[in-house]
Amino acid sequence: MLPTTATLPLTETLLAAAQDFGTPLYVYRADTIAAQYHKLTQGFAGHPTRFFYACKALTNMAVLRHLRALGAGLDCVSINEVRLGLRAGFAPENIIFTPNGVAFAELLQAKELGVNLNIDNISLLERFGARFGGAYPVCVRLNPHIEAGGNYKISTGHIDSKFGISIHQLRHLERVIKGTGLHVRGLHMHTGSDIKDVSVFLRVLEVLFDAATRFPDLEFLDLGSGFKVPYQDGDIETDVAALGAQVAAAFRAFEQDYGRPLEAWFEPGKYLVSEAGVLLVQVSVIKQTTATVFAQVNSGFNHLLRPMFYDAYHRISNLSNPQGPERLYTVVGNICETDTFAWDRLLPEVREGDILAFHNAGAYGFEMSSSFNSRLRPAEVMIEDGETRLIRRRQTFEDLLEGQVEA
């Protein structure tokens, strides 16, 4: 633990963390997470709204407990995420379980744990209703057939998506609900991540309102998330204050016709933790070829998959030489596969041994990491109240053997 980081500039704090805990290293700032959460609560203060952190972005227990203390609920997509949430202290009623393509047995486990169930499949709804009727209220996930987000891989509301029940199947859905006596207390839609045009949320809300007229006993409408965070200069960031005002006005108008108040629910993940995290790596080798100068670091897509998987941009800083003359580098990892973090990136002169920081690495960074090539997963630390503390130790060679059965 570093007890003096409150007095250090961020660059020095990160360098001190790299020195104390080694690299590669994920570092998260608790104050940034809190600031993002407060932006949401203030922006949507005009209407009763709940926020459930989409923990698939980052499930470290310290992060979960921090968000619980801020007042967030939890959005989970697997039964083990539900268990992590309960262990982190979330009450079952503050957890929503939104799985996709799971076995019926997993729904039963979640029911026994007492959490909110969000079901996105008519077959599973029919089985659940036949077994429990209206004794255990559920939420239903619909697919609005609205394409959103900047990347097809992170769009979930288009017509070819595996997520949700098509809005064109509402008549079938109504028959199942009537036939089984299911109690539907909420409707849910999520169109994707990195939504640049806030009008998408309002279009989704109109579809939800239209569907809601068929369900007289709703308590909430869940718009998922998709709030945009900036990854580079000039990037759009969702204006949550403007969006919150429009959502509040739309809810008030609809509630007059619907005849009862409704809560708005959202499930932000990346928005809460992305900007809070950096991945620190060390430059192992500067390699010049006939065409390119490579800065090769002691990491790879086994630690940060997003650039290779989503073609995602992450700003890179040279913490060790921030004032150096700018030169062009292609930053790559040490995996025996193509693992390019950035092509032709202009950086302050990079030298062997320098510490580089990949920004916006808090979401889907460590969470999507692996031990590919038998490389070890990094450690994680949290900067909170002026202290930098370890919240996950670095993986060891012995961890690679765990679970293996030797003859």
Helices and strands as residue ranges (DSSP letters): G 5-7, H 10-21, E 25-29, H 30-43, E 49-54, G 55-57, H 61-70, E 73-76, H 79-87, G 92-94, E 95-97, H 104-113, E 116-119, H 122-132, E 138-143, G 152-154, E 165-166, G 167-169, H 170-180, E 184-188, H 199-212, E 220-222, H 240-258, E 263-266, H 270-273, E 277-288, E 293-297, H 306-310, E 316-318, E 326-332, E 340-348, E 355-358, G 366-368, G 372-374, E 379-384, E 387-392, H 397-401
